[in-house]
Amino acid sequence: MDHSTRPVRGAARALRATGAAIAVALVALVGAAVPVTAAASTITVSPSTVAAGGTITVSGSIPTTGTGSCAPSDGVTLTSTEALFPQGGFGPTVARSASGAFSTTYVVPSATPAGTYEIGMRCGGGNVGVTASLTVTSGSANAVPGQPGFTG
């Protein structure tokens, strides 16, 4: 019998046993972890279609605890393109309630070209990752039927 391979076989068994022990420990650790579930962030725009120069209400919520949250003291900054938010694509920063809810009105600039715009949010220094669509139509928000600018 060749005894020169016995240490190699012993080392291989020890490695398999160690690997199995690590795998069991990882399963136990992962299984013991309690998942944190947070309410999803939301954003809505009303009305969803508005004439350039018209007023919209943007509201929503960003959780204050758990995954995807930001501190209740952090405001939410609305984001889109410069056509909608002329300050580099950044709209107003809005205070949030203790539960993370916010609401604000915004006057769409009268020079905003007709089109569909995605409005997003930043909070705590990062993009939140949810958007709402706003369709801007041409014409004046204050147009009167029969008068120039009415697109009725």
C-alpha positions in Angstrom: 0.0 0.0 0.0 1.3 3.4 -0.9 1.2 5.6 2.2 2.4 8.7 0.3 -1.2 9.6 -0.9 -2.8 9.3 2.6 -2.0 12.9 3.6 -3.5 14.2 0.4 -6.7 12.2 0.8 -7.0 13.4 4.4 -6.6 17.0 3.4 -9.3 16.6 0.7 -11.7 15.1 3.3 -11.0 18.0 5.6 -11.7 20.5 2.8 -15.0 18.9 2.0 -16.0 18.8 5.6 -15.0 22.5 6.1 -16.9 23.5 2.9 -20.0 21.6 4.1 -19.8 23.3 7.5 -19.5 26.7 5.9 -22.5 26.0 3.6 -24.6 25.0 6.6 -23.6 28.1 8.5 -24.5 30.3 5.6 -27.9 28.7 5.2 -28.6 29.2 8.9 -27.4 32.8 8.8 -29.5 33.7 5.7 -32.5 31.8 7.1 -32.3 33.7 10.4 -32.2 37.1 8.7 -35.5 39.0 9.0 -36.4 40.7 5.7 -37.2 44.4 6.0 -40.2 45.3 3.9 -40.8 49.0 3.2 -43.7 50.5 1.3 -42.8 51.4 -2.2 -42.2 54.9 -3.3 -45.0 56.5 -5.3 -45.5 59.6 -7.4 -48.6 61.0 -9.2 -49.2 64.0 -11.4 -52.6 65.6 -11.7 -53.9 66.3 -14.3 -51.7 64.0 -16.4 -52.3 66.3 -19.4 -51.9 70.1 -19.2 -51.3 73.0 -21.6 -48.0 74.8 -21.4 -48.4 77.5 -18.7 -50.9 75.3 -16.8 -50.7 74.2 -13.2 -50.2 70.6 -12.1 -50.1 68.9 -8.7 -47.4 66.4 -8.0 -47.8 64.2 -4.9 -46.4 60.9 -3.6 -44.6 59.3 -0.8 -41.1 58.0 -0.1 -40.7 55.6 2.9 -38.9 57.0 6.0 -37.6 53.6 7.1 -36.4 50.3 5.5 -35.1 49.6 2.1 -35.4 52.5 -0.4 -36.1 55.1 2.3 -34.6 58.4 3.1 -34.7 60.4 6.4 -38.0 62.1 7.1 -36.2 65.4 7.3 -35.0 65.1 3.7 -37.1 66.9 1.2 -37.9 65.4 -2.2 -36.6 67.2 -5.3 -38.6 66.7 -8.5 -36.6 65.9 -11.6 -37.2 65.8 -15.4 -35.7 67.6 -18.4 -34.7 71.3 -18.6 -37.7 71.9 -20.8 -40.0 71.2 -17.8 -37.7 72.2 -15.0 -35.4 74.9 -16.3 -33.0 74.8 -13.4 -30.9 72.0 -14.9 -33.8 69.5 -14.9 -34.3 70.0 -11.1 -37.8 71.1 -10.0 -38.9 72.3 -6.6 -37.7 70.6 -3.4 -40.7 69.7 -1.3 -40.9 69.0 2.4 -42.3 65.6 3.4 -44.5 64.6 6.3 -43.3 62.3 9.1 -44.7 59.4 7.1 -42.9 60.5 3.9 -45.8 62.0 2.0 -45.5 65.2 -0.1 -47.6 67.3 -2.4 -46.9 70.5 -4.3 -48.3 72.5 -7.2 -46.2 73.6 -10.1 -46.8 75.9 -13.0 -45.5 74.3 -16.2 -43.4 77.0 -18.0 -45.3 78.5 -21.0 -42.2 77.8 -23.2 -42.3 74.0 -22.5 -42.6 72.2 -25.9 -45.5 69.9 -26.3 -44.6 66.3 -25.5 -44.5 63.7 -22.8 -42.3 64.2 -19.8 -41.3 61.8 -17.1 -41.2 63.3 -13.6 -38.9 61.6 -11.1 -37.7 62.2 -7.6 -34.5 62.6 -5.7 -34.3 62.1 -1.9 -31.3 61.7 0.4 -28.9 62.5 -2.5 -30.1 59.8 -4.9 -32.7 59.0 -7.5 -35.7 57.2 -6.1 -36.4 55.2 -9.2 -40.1 55.8 -9.8 -41.6 58.3 -12.3 -45.0 59.6 -13.4 -45.8 60.8 -17.0 -47.0 64.3 -17.8 -48.2 65.2 -21.3 -47.8 68.9 -22.1 -49.9 70.3 -25.0 -49.2 73.4 -27.0 -51.3 76.5 -26.5 -52.1 78.6 -23.5 -53.5 77.2 -20.3 -55.8 80.3 -20.1 -57.0 80.0 -23.7 -60.6 80.9 -24.3 -62.7 79.2 -27.0 -62.9 81.4 -30.1 -59.7 83.3 -29.1 -56.2 82.9 -30.4 -54.3 80.2 -28.6 -57.3 77.9 -28.0 -56.6 74.4 -29.2 -59.9 72.8 -27.8 
